[in-house]
Structures are given as structure tokens and as C-alpha cells.
Amino acid sequence: MEDEISRLRNEIAELRRLLNKHQWAGLTPVGATGACPECAGSSPPEGRGHRPGCALAAALAASAAGAN
């Protein structure tokens, strides 16, 4: 139980860090192809998506795995 609480606290702290770092992340300029605010990886077909070690890519993968 303590491990789960500790893990959740760490996850919340990381999400808050990302939120503070990228408070304007939802604002994409018109005509932009889009880029990850954490790793600056651009979306396909122009780019290859997230770069290795991207925290957002890891969070998205974990939430997708949890949904299955």
C-alpha cells in the first residue's frame, strides 16, 4: 500500500512538473504540423514522433497499456 501511494505521489509530481513547464502546450499555431512540447519531436509524416526518453511518450504508453 505504501509503495502504491509513493508511486502515485511521484507520478503526480512529474505531471505537475510537465504542466508547469508546458502551460501553453495546447496552443498550436494554425498550419503547424505539431510537435511534442517535451522532446520537440514533430508528428508524422514530417517527423518521426516522440524522441527516445520523452516523458510524455512514456506517460501516453503507460496510460494506453492500462486501458487494455
N, C-alpha and C positions, 0 to 999 in steps of 0.2 A: 504494500500500500504506500509506504514512504517513497519507494522507488518511482511509482507512478506519479505521485504528487511532485516529486523533484523533477521528473521528466517534463511534466506539464508546465511547471514554472519556468524551466529552461526554454521550452518551446514558446511560451508567451513572451519571454524576454527577447527572444530572437525575432518574433513577429513585430514586437513594438520597435525594435531597432530598425527593421526594414521599413516600417511605416514612417518613422521619423526621418529616415534617410530619403524616402521617396514619396513625400507628401503630395507631390504634383504628378505622380506616376500615371494617373488616369487620364491626363490631358495629352492627347496625341495630336500633333499638328495635322491639318487637312492635307491629304495626299501622301502622308508619311507611310512607309511600309511597316512601321512598328519596330520597336527594339525593347529588349528586356532592360528595365531600369537598374538591375543589379549587375549584370555582366555585359550589357550593351550589345548582346547578340541580336542580330536582326532576323526577322521571320522569313521563312522560305517564301518564294523561290529565290529572292535576292541573297539571303543569308542561309546559315545552317542552323538557326535556332540558338538555344542556350549554349554557353561555353562550359567546358569542364569546370566543376567546382561551384557552379552557380547555386546559391542558396534557394532562390525561387524555384528553380528546376527541381531541386531535391524536395521542397515542400509540396510542389504540384504532384510529383511522382508518389510521394507518401500518401497524399490525400486520395489519389486515384487508386492506389493499392488498397487503401482502407475501405473504399466504396465497393470494391469487388468482393 
